[in-house]
Amino acid sequence: MFGTSIHWTTFFYLLIDTFIVVIATIANINLKHLSFHRYIILGLLYIAYNATGGFLPIENLTDPLILQYIITYGVAIALCLYMIYYLFKDYDIIFLKFRASFINIAILVISSFILLFLIPYFLTNSLNSARILFTIPISIIAFIFLGLFYRRISNLKDSNTFFSKRKKLALISISCIVLLPILTVIGDYQWLTFSVMNLAFYAITAIEINRYLYFLKNKNIVYEVFAFNKGQKDDPINTKIIYQNLTRREVEIAVSILNNLSYKKIAKDLYIAESTVSKHASNIFKKTGVNGRKEFLSRFHKNP
């Protein structure tokens, strides 16, 4: 397509992802208290992934050709690592043992790329051999991560459809990312590889849309916290809170608190540690100018 190696499906995903990022950026400007900055960064990485993976390599562009593969693999690695970071932030993944923090995972993957892909390539001058040598151990690590992630978020049955949908979409997303090394070994089938990878992004997009709809559904419950109509308040001096500083996670927890859920139940719903819920709750109380849960409920809870 266009005299390059890009497949029409990849170009289609490139256009769709660009459109989504533009819409998210506009929404981010209008909804500062529901910041989409992490999602926008993820979208930009997908745009870069589609562009570099679709258009490169161009044989007559540069020599040696390995430089273009370093770019395409580098962008793909950055995308996968950021997706893991995205899940770390959203799910407070504490189940990983053996010092498997996000930083350590990033170091492991980047080191593997250098030791198992770049060095073997320069020694053998064989792209296929280097690709196989790199992707096989990475695939094993990826499936271990998928198994641990699945065990982390599937050990409880969700009574709340919002959290249930989020769990399923998150599993779809991480499963697609885990398949990337295998798809790379299979061959350069853009229509297949990029379809699977972009499905992960669309699953995350569905999570963000579902999250926003959940906020809207609970708008009346947390009227003071959301402050969509703060200009219409009868007594803005006494009811004013720091709207801009409430994060999306804090709003989710505020909704749960105002639904009279315990910290233990909130932790289970959000797949995070109870201590993390307590920390977020303390931040919420501080930002809303109350001394604790009881005063928070008294001030903001509205009986139907």
N, C-alpha and C positions, 0 to 999 in steps of 0.2 A: 504494500500500500504506500502511495506517494514515493515509489521508488526505493523504499526502505524495507527493513525486515518486520516492521510492525504489522500485526494482524488486525483485521477490522474490528474484532471483538475487543482487543486491547485498546484500540483508539476509542471505541464506544465507551469503555469503562473510564478512560481518561476524561472524556467529556462529562460523563455523569458525575464522577468524583469532583471535578472542578466546579460543577453546578452546585453540588451539595455543600462544598466548602464555602462558596460565596454566600449561600443562604445562611449557613451557620455563622459566618462572620457578621452578617447583617443582624441576625438574632442576638448575637453576643453583644453588639453595641446597644441594642434596645433592652436587653435583660442582663444587666451587669451582675445582679445578685444570683443569677443562674449561669455563671460563666461557662462558656464552651471552649476555653482556650486549649485544654488538653485534647479535646476532640478535634479542634481545628488543626493542631499540630499533627495529629494522626492523619487527618485528611490530606494535609500537604505532603506527608511522607508517602501516602498512597499515590498521589499525583506524580511525585518523583519516581516512585517504583514503576508505575505504568509507562512513564515517558522513557526512563533509562532502559528498562527491561524490554520495552517494545521497539524502540528505535536502534538500540545498540545490540550487537556490535555492527559498526559500519566498516567494512573491510578496507576501504580506501581513505579512511579518516585519519588514522594515526598508526604509528608503528613504534613499539610492538603492540600487538592486538590485546595482550594481557591487561594493558592499562584500562581498556574499556570494560573488560570483565571485572577488574577490581572495582570500577565505579558501580556496575550493575549489582555485583555481589555485596558491595559495601552498603548500597541503599537498601537492598533486601534485608541485610542483617540489622541495619538501623531500624527498619520498619518492624521486624519481628521483636527486637529488644524493646522498642517503645510500646508494642502491644502488651508485652509482659509487664512493663512498668505501669501501663494503663490498668491492668488487672490487679497489680499490687496495690495501687491507689484506691481502686474501687472495692476490692474485696479484703484488703488488709491481710494478705496471705501470710499466715504465721505457722502453717503446717510444715513448711520446708525446713528440714534439719540440715545437718552437716554444713553450717555456715552458708547456705544457699540464698544469700541475699541477692537483690537485683544487681548490685554492683559486681558481686562475685560471678553471677551468671554471665554478665556482660564481658567480664575479663576472660572467662572460660571460652565463650564463643569467639571472641576476637583473637585470642591466642590460638584456638583451633584453626581459625581461618589462615593465620600466618604459618603455623607449623604443619598443618595437614593439607593446605591447598597451595599457598604461594611457594613455599620451599620445594615441595614435590614437583610442582609445575616447572620451576626453574631447573631442577635436576633432571627431569625426564622429558620436558618439553611436550608433555601429553596432557591436554586439558581434561580428557575423559578420566584418566587415571587419578588426577588431582581432585576432580569433582567427586568421584566415588570415595576416595580416601577421606575427604572432608565430610561428606554428607552422611555416611553410615554412622559414625559415632554421634554426630549431631542429631540424627534421627532417633537414636536410642535415648539420648538425653531428653529430646522433645517429648517422646512418648512416656517417659518416666514423669515428666512435668505434667502431662495431660492426665495421667493416672492419679497423681497426687491432687491435682486441682479438682478432678471429678470427685474424689473421695472427700475433699474438703467441703464442697458445696452440695453434695447429694445425700448427705447423711441425715437430713431432716426433710420432712414433708412440709410444704408451704401451704398455709391456709390463705395467705394473701396472694391473689393472682398476679399482682405487680411484681413481687419478688420471685414468684414462680417463673414468669416469663423472662425476667432478667437472667435467671439461672440457666434456662434453656438456651437463650441467645448467646450467653457468655460461653457455654460449652460448644456451640456451633462455631463461634469465632476462634477460640483457641484450637479446636480440632482442625480447622482450615489452615491455621498457621503451622501446626505440627506436620501437616502433609507436605509442606513446601520442600523439605529436603528430598523426600521420596519422589515428588514430581520433577525435581531437578535432575535426579538420576535417570528417570524414565526417558527424558529427552526434552528438546525445545519445542514443546507443543503449547504455544501461547494461549490458544483458545481454552485449553484445559487448565493450565497453571494459573493464568490470570483470572479465570472464572472462579476458581476455588479461593484464591487469595482475596479477591474483591468481595466475595461472599462474606468473608470475615468482617470487612469494613461495613457492609450493609447490615450485618447482625449488630454491630456496635451502634450503628445509626438507629436501628430499631430500638435499642436499649435507651438511647438518649431521647427519642421521641416518646417512648413509653414513660420515661422518667418525667418528662415535661407534662404529659397528660395526667400523670399521678399528682403532680403539683397543682394543676388546674382543678382536678377533682377535689382536692383538699383545700382549695382556696378559701372557702368559708370557715373551715376549721381553724386555720392559722391566718385569719384576715390581718391581724396586727403584724404578724411576722412577715408575710409576703408583701404587705403594703402596696398592693397594686393600685389602690385608690387612696393613698395617704393624704392627698389634698382634700379629701372629703371628710376627714375626721372632725368630730365635734370639739375635741380637746387635744390638739396636736402637741401641746406642751407636756401634758401629763402622760401621753401615750407614745411619745416619740421613742424610737429605738434606732440602733445603728444598722439600717437596712443593707447598706452597701457591703458590710463586712461579713454577712452570713453566707457561708459557702453552701454548695448544693448538698453536701453530706450533712451539714448542720440543719438545713431545712428539712431533709428527710427524717432526721432524728427528732427535730421539733414536732413534725407531724405525728410521729410515733408516740412521743411523750404526751401530746395533747389527745391522743387516742387511748391514754391511760395504760400504755404498755410498759412493762418493767424493763430495766436495762438488760436483763438476761434475755428476754424475749426479743428486744430490739437487736441485740448482738446476733442472735440466731437468724433473724430475718435478713440482716444485712451481711451475714457471714463474716463478722468482725469480732474482735475480742471485747469482752464486757468492759474491760478497763479502757478500751478505746472509746466505747460509747460514753462512759463516765467522763472522759476527757473532753469529748465533743460537747456533752451536756453542760459542763462547766463553762466552756467557751460561749455557748448559747446564752446561759444565764448572765454571764458578764456583759455580753454585747446587748442584751435586751434590758439590762439594768435591774435585774432581780437578784435576790439572795439565795434562791434555791428552787428546787422542783415545785414545792408547794406554792410558792409565790408566783412562779411562772404559770402554773395551771390556773391560779386564781385570777391573774391578770389577763391571760390570753385565751383560756378555754371558754368557748361559747356553747351554752346548752342549746340543743335544737328546740 
